[in-house]
């Protein structure tokens, strides 16, 4: 994706320099009379220069800057429709229509692929062909909100990794209500609590509120979830009797249900992690399972 966007940025920049520097030659290429339209062509060149700079910016992080790609895709679709309309009604010369189609259709497919990948990433669904990262590699790549990597944080002390479901889930809301108690249980055992969520970094604070002091890891691609063996839920894990019963109890306690903020199919879990190794684990059997730190610590090797 970065290579495609860099190529698009270079293409637009070269085209902009050409049209701004030699507007008459650029206009003549369209098959129209190149008289008195230099300023118009140069203005078009300035627009292309803006697009070129935008593509270079988006290439640094295509998933984060998907809106730039979406805007350009809409522009491409509009130009293609306009070109077909003018061709059908013989409004513009054929060389200009061919130039418009080549100029825009060239990028339509790769831009649509980038948008699809961005959609999958924001839903927390990695590409099917992508293999899970190893624990060591994932721990060295993912960074806590406090700044250090997971690997560094788990070097000197044990880390309690709580992998959350999406923030609108009633069980996530129930867990966050008892977050202070869970954090204290971890501290009593000289361990550090770290939350793992599926939103882009910083967006989780709207859901944590005054609990934002807890260390956390943003995992919008669900790569860390997969590295720890947490997969997607099936029908039974989401709608089984256990989920309905605990869900009704959570609603009765006022936990409520919010909008989908993450992948609704992602399963949660709790792990005791130390020096790139899983010491103890509690992968959820259903969406309703909540952390049990006493059981987690008692199940670690002596």
C-alpha positions in Angstrom: 0.0 0.0 0.0 2.7 2.6 0.8 4.4 1.8 -2.6 1.1 2.3 -4.5 0.5 5.6 -2.7 4.0 6.8 -3.3 3.7 6.0 -7.0 0.4 7.9 -7.1 2.0 10.8 -5.3 4.9 10.9 -7.8 2.6 10.5 -10.8 0.4 13.5 -9.6 3.4 15.6 -8.8 5.1 15.1 -12.2 1.8 15.8 -13.9 1.3 18.9 -11.9 4.8 20.2 -12.7 4.2 19.6 -16.3 0.9 21.3 -16.5 2.0 24.3 -14.4 5.3 24.7 -16.3 4.1 24.0 -19.8 0.3 24.5 -19.8 0.0 24.9 -23.6 1.7 21.6 -24.3 -0.5 19.8 -21.7 -3.6 21.3 -23.1 -2.7 20.4 -26.7 -2.4 16.8 -25.7 -6.2 16.8 -25.1 -7.0 17.5 -28.7 -8.4 20.9 -28.0 -7.1 24.3 -29.2 -4.4 25.4 -26.8 -5.4 29.1 -26.8 -6.2 31.2 -23.8 -6.5 28.3 -21.3 -3.1 28.4 -19.7 -4.4 29.7 -16.3 -7.1 27.0 -16.2 -4.6 24.3 -17.0 -2.3 25.6 -14.3 -5.1 25.6 -11.7 -5.8 21.9 -12.6 -2.0 21.3 -12.1 -2.2 22.9 -8.6 -5.1 20.5 -7.7 -2.9 17.6 -8.8 0.0 18.9 -6.7 -2.3 18.9 -3.7 -3.3 15.3 -4.5 0.3 14.3 -4.9 1.3 15.7 -1.5 -1.8 14.0 0.1 -0.7 10.7 -1.4 2.8 11.0 0.0 1.3 11.8 3.5 -1.1 8.8 3.2 1.8 6.5 2.3 3.2 6.9 5.8 0.2 5.1 7.3 -2.4 4.0 4.7 -4.8 2.6 7.3 -4.8 5.7 9.4 -5.1 8.1 6.4 -7.8 6.0 4.6 -10.0 9.2 4.2 -7.5 10.6 1.8 -7.7 7.5 -0.4 -11.5 7.6 -0.1 -11.7 11.2 -1.2 -9.5 10.4 -4.2 -11.6 7.3 -5.1 -14.7 9.4 -5.1 -13.0 11.9 -7.4 -12.0 9.0 -9.7 -15.5 7.7 -9.8 -16.9 11.1 -10.6 -14.4 11.7 -13.4 -15.1 8.3 -15.0 -18.8 8.9 -14.9 -18.3 12.4 -16.4 -16.0 11.1 -19.1 -18.5 8.4 -20.1 -21.4 10.9 -20.1 -19.4 13.4 -22.3 -18.4 10.6 -24.7 -22.0 9.4 -25.1 -23.1 12.9 -25.9 -20.0 13.9 -27.9 -19.3 16.9 -25.8 -15.5 16.6 -25.5 -13.0 15.3 -28.0 -12.1 11.6 -27.9 -8.4 12.2 -27.0 -9.4 14.1 -23.9 -11.9 11.4 -22.8 -9.2 8.7 -23.3 -6.7 10.8 -21.2 -9.3 11.2 -18.4 -10.1 7.5 -18.3 -6.4 6.4 -18.4 -5.5 9.0 -15.8 -8.1 7.8 -13.3 -9.0 4.2 -14.0 -5.2 3.4 -13.5 -5.6 4.0 -9.8 -9.2 2.8 -9.1 -8.5 -0.9 -8.4 -5.5 -0.4 -6.1 -7.4 2.4 -4.2 -10.4 0.2 -3.7 -8.1 -2.6 -2.4 -6.6 -0.1 0.1 -10.0 1.0 1.3 -11.1 -2.7 1.7 -7.9 -3.4 3.7 -8.6 -0.3 5.9 -12.1 -1.5 6.5 -11.0 -4.9 7.5 -8.3 -3.4 9.8 -10.8 -1.1 11.5 -13.1 -4.0 12.1 -10.2 -5.9 13.7 -10.0 -8.5 11.0 -6.5 -9.1 9.5 -6.1 -10.5 6.0 -6.8 -14.3 5.8 -3.3 -15.0 4.5 -1.6 -13.2 7.4 0.1 -15.6 9.8 -0.1 -14.7 13.5 3.0 -13.0 14.9 5.1 -15.0 17.3 4.8 -14.0 21.0 8.4 -12.7 21.0 7.8 -10.6 17.9 4.4 -9.3 19.0 5.7 -8.4 22.4 8.6 -6.4 20.9 6.4 -4.6 18.4 3.4 -3.6 20.5 3.8 -0.6 22.8 2.0 0.3 26.0 0.3 3.7 26.4 3.1 4.5 28.9 5.7 4.2 26.1 7.6 0.9 26.6 7.1 -2.3 24.6 5.2 -5.2 26.0 8.4 -7.1 26.1 10.2 -4.5 28.2 7.2 -4.1 30.5 7.1 -7.9 31.2 10.9 -8.2 31.7 11.1 -7.0 35.3 7.6 -8.1 36.5 4.6 -10.2 35.5 2.0 -8.5 33.4 -1.7 -9.3 33.6 -2.9 -8.9 30.0 -6.7 -8.4 29.8 -7.9 -8.7 26.2 -11.2 -6.9 25.9 -14.2 -7.4 23.7 -15.5 -4.4 21.9 -16.3 -1.4 24.2 -20.0 -1.5 23.5 -20.3 -5.0 24.8 -22.3 -5.3 28.1 -19.6 -7.6 29.5 -16.8 -5.2 28.7 -18.8 -2.5 30.5 -19.2 -4.8 33.4 -15.5 -5.5 33.5 -14.6 -1.8 33.4 -16.8 -1.2 36.4 -14.6 -3.5 38.5 -11.4 -2.4 36.9 -10.0 -0.7 40.0 -10.5 -4.0 42.0 -8.8 -6.0 39.2 -5.9 -3.6 39.1 -5.5 -3.8 42.9 -5.6 -7.6 42.7 -2.7 -7.5 40.2 -0.7 -5.0 42.4 -1.2 -7.2 45.5 0.7 -10.0 43.6 3.4 -7.6 42.3 2.0 -7.7 38.8 1.0 -5.0 36.4 -2.4 -4.8 34.7 -2.5 -4.0 31.0 -5.6 -3.7 28.9 -5.6 -4.7 25.2 -8.4 -3.2 23.0 -9.3 -3.0 19.4 -9.6 0.7 18.8 -7.0 3.1 17.3 -4.6 4.4 20.0 -6.3 7.2 22.0 -9.9 6.5 21.1 -10.3 4.2 24.1 -10.1 7.1 26.5 -13.7 8.0 25.6 -14.8 4.7 27.1 -12.4 4.5 30.0 -13.1 7.9 31.4 -11.4 8.3 34.8 -9.9 4.8 34.5 -7.6 6.0 31.7 -4.6 5.7 34.0 -4.5 2.0 33.5 -1.8 0.9 30.9 -3.2 -0.3 27.7 -2.3 -1.5 24.2 -4.1 -0.6 21.0 -4.5 -3.6 18.7 -6.9 -2.5 15.9 -5.6 -5.3 13.6 -6.1 -8.0 16.3 -2.6 -9.2 15.7 -1.8 -9.4 19.4 -5.1 -11.2 20.1 -4.1 -13.8 17.5 -0.6 -14.2 18.8 -2.1 -15.1 22.2 -4.4 -17.7 20.5 -7.6 -15.7 20.8 -9.9 -16.1 17.8 -13.3 -15.2 16.6 -16.5 -16.3 18.3 -19.0 -18.7 16.8 -22.8 -18.7 17.3 -22.6 -20.7 20.6 -20.0 -18.4 22.1 -22.1 -15.3 21.3 -25.6 -16.5 21.9 -25.5 -19.6 24.1 -27.5 -19.9 27.3 -24.5 -18.9 29.4 -24.3 -15.6 27.5 -28.0 -14.9 27.7 -28.1 -15.6 31.5 -25.0 -13.5 32.3 -26.1 -10.8 29.8 -29.5 -10.4 31.6 -27.8 -10.1 35.0 -25.4 -7.5 33.6 -28.2 -5.5 32.1 -30.1 -5.8 35.4 -27.1 -4.3 37.1 -27.2 -1.3 34.8 -24.2 -2.1 32.6 -26.2 -1.5 29.4 -25.2 -2.0 25.8 -23.4 0.5 23.6 -22.6 0.8 19.9 -20.1 -1.6 18.3 -16.6 -0.3 19.1 -14.3 -3.0 17.8 -14.8 -6.4 16.2 -18.0 -7.9 17.7 -16.8 -11.4 16.9 -13.5 -11.1 18.8 -13.2 -13.3 21.8 -11.6 -12.0 25.1 -9.2 -13.6 27.4 -6.7 -13.0 30.3 -3.0 -14.0 30.4 -0.2 -13.8 32.8 2.8 -12.8 30.8 6.5 -12.7 31.8 9.7 -12.5 29.8 8.0 -13.3 26.5 6.3 -16.3 28.0 2.7 -17.1 28.9 2.8 -18.2 32.6 -1.0 -18.8 33.0 -4.0 -18.2 30.7 -7.7 -17.8 30.8 -9.0 -17.8 27.2 -12.7 -17.1 27.3 -15.1 -19.9 26.5 -17.9 -17.5 25.7 -18.4 -13.7 25.3 -19.7 -13.5 28.9 -16.5 -14.8 30.6 -14.8 -12.2 32.8 -11.3 -12.2 34.4 -10.7 -14.3 37.5 -7.3 -13.2 38.7 -7.3 -15.4 41.8 -7.8 -18.5 39.6 -5.3 -17.1 37.1 -2.5 -16.7 39.7 -3.2 -20.0 41.4 -2.9 -21.8 38.1 0.7 -20.6 37.4 3.5 -23.1 37.9 5.1 -23.2 41.3 
